[in-house]
Amino acid sequence: MSFGFPIFAFVVVILAVFVVLQAVKIVPQGYQYTLERFGRYTRSLKPGLNIIVPLIDRVGRKMNMMESVLDVPSQEVITSDNAMVTVDGVVFYQVIDAARAAYEVNRLEVAILNLSMTNVRTVVGSMDLDQLLSQRDQINERLLSVVDSATDPWGLKITRVEIKDISPPTDLVDSMGRQMKAEREKRAQILEAQGAREAAILRAEGEKQSKILEAEGRREAAFRDAEARERAAQAEAEATMVVSKAIAEGDINAINYFVAQKYVESLGNIASSSNSKLVFMPLDASGVVGSIGGVAELIRNLGGDGKDGGGAAAGRKGPWGN
């Protein structure tokens, strides 16, 4: 009897410690535990210290509530234009409801992986190769929308779906390279032709403008020549009128003016003739000088005040007599 009580007390203490350990559950940050009573889900244990009923309640699933990433393995997909490409990607997801993620789907990561691969084949197969290579953002958006809607009953949130790599066959890549080179050469030739066309247009415009300016210059010169001839004719007419008036008034110098003018013009024509290198003819030098003097006298008389011009002119004798 003396040894039985200590053994009983020790057993009771051990049982008490076991019950306390079973009743106390510590959940780390970023996780949630599902609590089951007799195999049925009752609630979820939040991060921190939690008390449960020992031997009746137990922890069912330990769910990671942090955002996780899942690699989508490479797979071959046929596009809408019958091109075989190899596609792989990644899926970012987060558990929002621990209970549904634990009890609505079995093997959560495997389900997400297969769902993503299936939708990658569907989306990529509905596009041609050019769209597939140039519209990767649209592919990601479509995959995100489809996969997120499909996993919503599982208590998940698909945050991102990214296509990492799209690899066409080698021969197709070579063909695309040749096509790109031909397209760039075509653009270069078009740009060169456009440059030549613009240069020709500019040259034609310059020549046109030059001809217009040249024609305007000739027109202005002709106008000024005509104006000069008109003024010369007007001056000649005025001079003729003045001389005619002087003749009418009996001024002998007016006649001397015309004779001297014709005399000087005739001498100039003889001297400038291209057919005569040497000319012998009697010339009255004193007559020429006298004619010039008569012209000067006439000019002085016409430029005077008119009071004594007529009498002075009448009183002088010309070079050919009175």
VOGU-447635 format. One record per residue (C-alpha): x, y, z; residue in three letters. Coordinates in steps of 0.001 Angstrom, whole numbers, plus 500000, padded with zeros to 6 digits. Example, Ala and Ser with C-alpha at 12.3 -4.5 7.8 and 13.67 -1.06 7.14 Angstrom:
VOGU-447635
SEZA     px     py     pz   r
SEZA 512300 495500 507800 ALA
SEZA 513670 498940 507140 SER
END
This chain:
VOGU-447635
SEZA     px     py     pz   r
SEZA 500000 500000 500000 MET
SEZA 502845 502393 500728 SER
SEZA 504188 502025 497139 PHE
SEZA 500785 502061 495383 GLY
SEZA 499846 505674 496170 PHE
SEZA 502998 507291 494755 PRO
SEZA 502636 505269 491590 ILE
SEZA 498984 506326 491225 PHE
SEZA 499885 509977 491812 ALA
SEZA 502627 509774 489215 PHE
SEZA 500230 508282 486683 VAL
SEZA 497685 511032 487433 VAL
SEZA 500311 513711 486920 VAL
SEZA 501385 512156 483632 ILE
SEZA 497775 512021 482468 LEU
SEZA 497232 515664 483490 ALA
SEZA 500295 516768 481581 VAL
SEZA 499154 514794 478521 PHE
SEZA 495655 516299 478692 VAL
SEZA 497075 519829 478961 VAL
SEZA 499348 519231 476026 LEU
SEZA 496418 517911 474022 GLN
SEZA 494261 520896 474975 ALA
SEZA 496788 523550 474046 VAL
SEZA 497594 524123 470366 LYS
SEZA 500023 526794 469132 ILE
SEZA 499555 527792 465493 VAL
SEZA 502512 529574 463795 PRO
SEZA 502020 532808 461845 GLN
SEZA 500984 532260 458232 GLY
SEZA 499157 529015 458929 TYR
SEZA 495676 527906 459927 GLN
SEZA 494675 524523 461380 TYR
SEZA 491305 522922 460800 THR
SEZA 489667 521517 463968 LEU
SEZA 487639 518276 463771 GLU
SEZA 485362 516867 466440 ARG
SEZA 484759 513155 465994 PHE
SEZA 485936 513570 462379 GLY
SEZA 483693 516523 461547 ARG
SEZA 485032 520010 460833 TYR
SEZA 484039 522543 463478 THR
SEZA 486296 525597 463086 ARG
SEZA 489732 526854 462058 SER
SEZA 492480 527652 464533 LEU
SEZA 494087 531052 463993 LYS
SEZA 497806 531808 464537 PRO
SEZA 498708 531937 468220 GLY
SEZA 497589 529986 471330 LEU
SEZA 494378 527961 470999 ASN
SEZA 492542 525721 473546 ILE
SEZA 490656 522656 472361 ILE
SEZA 488838 519810 474055 VAL
SEZA 491331 516978 474414 PRO
SEZA 490477 513472 473249 LEU
SEZA 487391 514908 471493 ILE
SEZA 488799 517600 469182 ASP
SEZA 491811 517080 466988 ARG
SEZA 493724 519024 464317 VAL
SEZA 492642 517966 460832 GLY
SEZA 494742 519834 458211 ARG
SEZA 497555 522358 458542 LYS
SEZA 497011 524888 455765 MET
SEZA 499626 527362 454552 ASN
SEZA 497887 530745 454138 MET
SEZA 500865 532506 452524 MET
SEZA 501115 533158 448784 GLU
SEZA 502804 530228 447088 SER
SEZA 504240 529597 443637 VAL
SEZA 503806 526491 441547 LEU
SEZA 505857 525695 438431 ASP
SEZA 503898 524590 435385 VAL
SEZA 506081 522070 433496 PRO
SEZA 506838 522442 429788 SER
SEZA 504337 520994 427363 GLN
SEZA 503932 520979 423600 GLU
SEZA 500920 522839 422238 VAL
SEZA 499612 523140 418667 ILE
SEZA 498493 526660 417753 THR
SEZA 495527 527523 415537 SER
SEZA 497827 527767 412484 ASP
SEZA 499248 524271 413177 ASN
SEZA 502584 525377 414653 ALA
SEZA 504057 523208 417396 MET
SEZA 505403 525252 420333 VAL
SEZA 506726 524382 423783 THR
SEZA 505208 526416 426623 VAL
SEZA 505884 526566 430353 ASP
SEZA 504877 528953 433126 GLY
SEZA 504283 529636 436806 VAL
SEZA 501155 530054 438946 VAL
SEZA 500968 532194 442097 PHE
SEZA 498111 531314 444459 TYR
SEZA 496996 531937 448028 GLN
SEZA 494612 530022 450301 VAL
SEZA 491776 532301 451414 ILE
SEZA 489467 529776 453103 ASP
SEZA 491344 527018 454959 ALA
SEZA 488283 524795 455372 ALA
SEZA 487332 524735 451695 ARG
SEZA 490955 524319 450587 ALA
SEZA 491236 521341 452977 ALA
SEZA 487922 519587 452295 TYR
SEZA 486693 520714 448832 GLU
SEZA 489603 519316 446814 VAL
SEZA 492021 516477 447223 ASN
SEZA 495740 517060 446622 ARG
SEZA 495418 520799 446155 LEU
SEZA 498708 521462 444369 GLU
SEZA 498189 518620 441900 VAL
SEZA 494734 519951 441105 ALA
SEZA 496059 523499 440511 ILE
SEZA 498867 522150 438331 LEU
SEZA 496612 520064 436099 ASN
SEZA 494046 522831 435826 LEU
SEZA 496734 525317 434760 SER
SEZA 498244 522982 432173 MET
SEZA 494827 522268 430665 THR
SEZA 493963 525945 430337 ASN
SEZA 497393 526760 428902 VAL
SEZA 496709 524280 426089 ARG
SEZA 493237 525740 425567 THR
SEZA 494298 529398 425435 VAL
SEZA 497468 528872 423429 VAL
SEZA 495724 526508 420991 GLY
SEZA 493135 529180 420166 SER
SEZA 495786 531665 418929 MET
SEZA 498116 531679 415953 ASP
SEZA 501887 531851 416286 LEU
SEZA 502225 535589 415634 ASP
SEZA 499637 536412 418289 GLN
SEZA 501257 533961 420676 LEU
SEZA 504654 535651 420370 LEU
SEZA 503419 539244 420438 SER
SEZA 500474 539129 422886 GLN
SEZA 501911 537407 425938 ARG
SEZA 500218 539849 428316 ASP
SEZA 496814 538962 426909 GLN
SEZA 497589 535265 427310 ILE
SEZA 498468 535829 430972 ASN
SEZA 495265 537777 431575 GLU
SEZA 493091 535090 429971 ARG
SEZA 494790 532317 431923 LEU
SEZA 494433 534258 435168 LEU
SEZA 490726 534841 434605 SER
SEZA 489977 531194 433711 VAL
SEZA 492077 529538 436427 VAL
SEZA 490919 531943 439147 ASP
SEZA 487263 531285 438333 SER
SEZA 487810 527524 438351 ALA
SEZA 489607 527506 441716 THR
SEZA 487224 529863 443517 ASP
SEZA 485135 526960 445008 PRO
SEZA 488333 525595 446551 TRP
SEZA 488882 528696 448687 GLY
SEZA 491849 529846 446620 LEU
SEZA 492860 533134 445025 LYS
SEZA 495017 532894 441899 ILE
SEZA 497043 536102 442013 THR
SEZA 499153 535684 438874 ARG
SEZA 499660 533329 435959 VAL
SEZA 502812 533973 433923 GLU
SEZA 504047 532292 430747 ILE
SEZA 507813 531946 431211 LYS
SEZA 508890 530703 427821 ASP
SEZA 507442 530002 424379 ILE
SEZA 509770 527972 422164 SER
SEZA 508839 527394 418494 PRO
SEZA 510676 524665 416514 PRO
SEZA 514148 525460 415195 THR
SEZA 513167 525404 411517 ASP
SEZA 510249 527711 412272 LEU
SEZA 512571 530118 414113 VAL
SEZA 514858 530161 411052 ASP
SEZA 511906 530889 408776 SER
SEZA 510797 533697 411063 MET
SEZA 514317 535129 410967 GLY
SEZA 514334 535137 407165 ARG
SEZA 510871 536679 407116 GLN
SEZA 511944 539417 409499 MET
SEZA 515044 540124 407392 LYS
SEZA 512963 540331 404221 ALA
SEZA 510482 542635 405930 GLU
SEZA 513242 544934 407125 ARG
SEZA 514820 545009 403653 GLU
SEZA 511414 545851 402215 LYS
SEZA 511006 548714 404673 ARG
SEZA 514498 549966 403853 ALA
SEZA 513725 549960 400112 GLN
SEZA 510427 551743 400703 ILE
SEZA 512119 554387 402817 LEU
SEZA 514860 554802 400215 GLU
SEZA 512274 555192 397433 ALA
SEZA 510320 557704 399492 GLN
SEZA 513518 559649 400147 GLY
SEZA 514372 559710 396426 ALA
SEZA 510825 560803 395591 ARG
SEZA 510892 563619 398119 GLU
SEZA 514319 564717 396901 ALA
SEZA 513089 564784 393277 ALA
SEZA 510042 566791 394327 ILE
SEZA 512217 569262 396195 LEU
SEZA 514557 569600 393212 ARG
SEZA 511607 570159 390874 ALA
SEZA 510153 572727 393253 GLU
SEZA 513526 574475 393399 GLY
SEZA 513860 574532 389609 GLU
SEZA 510292 575785 389289 LYS
SEZA 510897 578536 391798 GLN
SEZA 514171 579432 390054 SER
SEZA 512436 579688 386675 LYS
SEZA 509647 581756 388186 ILE
SEZA 512145 584143 389735 LEU
SEZA 514127 584278 386472 GLU
SEZA 510962 585044 384494 ALA
SEZA 509970 587712 386987 GLU
SEZA 513470 589179 386652 GLY
SEZA 513214 589273 382858 ARG
SEZA 509777 590811 383136 ARG
SEZA 511028 593472 385516 GLU
SEZA 514044 594169 383272 ALA
SEZA 511830 594437 380183 ALA
SEZA 509491 596730 382045 PHE
SEZA 512367 598947 383112 ARG
SEZA 513858 598924 379561 ASP
SEZA 510512 599926 378138 ALA
SEZA 510169 602631 380737 GLU
SEZA 513693 603897 379905 ALA
SEZA 512902 603916 376185 ARG
SEZA 509647 605698 376879 GLU
SEZA 511423 608332 378922 ARG
SEZA 514144 608698 376239 ALA
SEZA 511490 609090 373549 ALA
SEZA 509655 611596 375705 GLN
SEZA 512881 613541 376245 ALA
SEZA 513646 613413 372511 GLU
SEZA 510146 614609 371739 ALA
SEZA 510481 617446 374207 GLU
SEZA 513897 618389 372738 ALA
SEZA 512488 618289 369222 THR
SEZA 509599 620475 370293 MET
SEZA 511957 622983 371898 VAL
SEZA 514184 623049 368810 VAL
SEZA 511163 623360 366516 SER
SEZA 509957 626260 368575 LYS
SEZA 513400 627856 368379 ALA
SEZA 513447 627452 364592 ILE
SEZA 510006 628968 364382 ALA
SEZA 511276 631938 366323 GLU
SEZA 514204 632347 363881 GLY
SEZA 517065 630921 366001 ASP
SEZA 519788 629679 363586 ILE
SEZA 521467 627576 366342 ASN
SEZA 518541 625132 366314 ALA
SEZA 519340 624234 362714 ILE
SEZA 523022 623990 363596 ASN
SEZA 522075 621536 366402 TYR
SEZA 520414 619088 364027 PHE
SEZA 523192 619357 361461 VAL
SEZA 525903 618816 364086 ALA
SEZA 524026 615848 365567 GLN
SEZA 523698 614077 362199 LYS
SEZA 527295 614937 361356 TYR
SEZA 528629 613372 364563 VAL
SEZA 526440 610275 364158 GLU
SEZA 527701 609764 360591 SER
SEZA 531311 609989 361719 LEU
SEZA 530631 607456 364438 GLY
SEZA 529041 605024 361995 ASN
SEZA 531982 605298 359586 ILE
SEZA 534501 604753 362363 ALA
SEZA 532661 601745 363816 SER
SEZA 532102 599938 360517 SER
SEZA 533401 596336 360567 SER
SEZA 534237 596310 356879 ASN
SEZA 536620 599280 356923 SER
SEZA 539957 599058 358675 LYS
SEZA 541336 602380 357292 LEU
SEZA 539263 605362 356134 VAL
SEZA 540583 608337 354029 PHE
SEZA 538205 611208 353692 MET
SEZA 538498 614974 353950 PRO
SEZA 537161 616157 357234 LEU
SEZA 536718 619772 358181 ASP
SEZA 537901 619752 361770 ALA
SEZA 536964 623375 362206 SER
SEZA 533451 622583 360993 GLY
SEZA 533117 619841 363585 VAL
SEZA 534338 622129 366337 VAL
SEZA 532044 624858 365129 GLY
SEZA 529093 622488 365186 SER
SEZA 529900 621500 368731 ILE
SEZA 530171 625161 369655 GLY
SEZA 526798 625822 368076 GLY
SEZA 525263 623041 370160 VAL
SEZA 526773 624520 373315 ALA
SEZA 525478 627973 372399 GLU
SEZA 522002 626578 371823 LEU
SEZA 522042 624862 375177 ILE
SEZA 523110 628091 376896 ARG
SEZA 520406 630035 375174 ASN
SEZA 517752 627459 376116 LEU
SEZA 518967 627337 379695 GLY
SEZA 519006 631144 380129 GLY
SEZA 516293 633387 381434 ASP
SEZA 514954 634105 377893 GLY
SEZA 515324 637880 378078 LYS
SEZA 518277 638339 375725 ASP
SEZA 518550 634839 374278 GLY
SEZA 516822 635608 371030 GLY
SEZA 518723 638830 370303 GLY
SEZA 522083 637375 371241 ALA
SEZA 521458 634346 369113 ALA
SEZA 520374 636508 366220 ALA
SEZA 523474 638668 366500 GLY
SEZA 525918 635753 366282 ARG
SEZA 526946 633943 363148 LYS
SEZA 527096 630182 362840 GLY
SEZA 530017 628096 361591 PRO
SEZA 528538 627990 358052 TRP
SEZA 527873 631710 357783 GLY
SEZA 524887 633844 358516 ASN
END
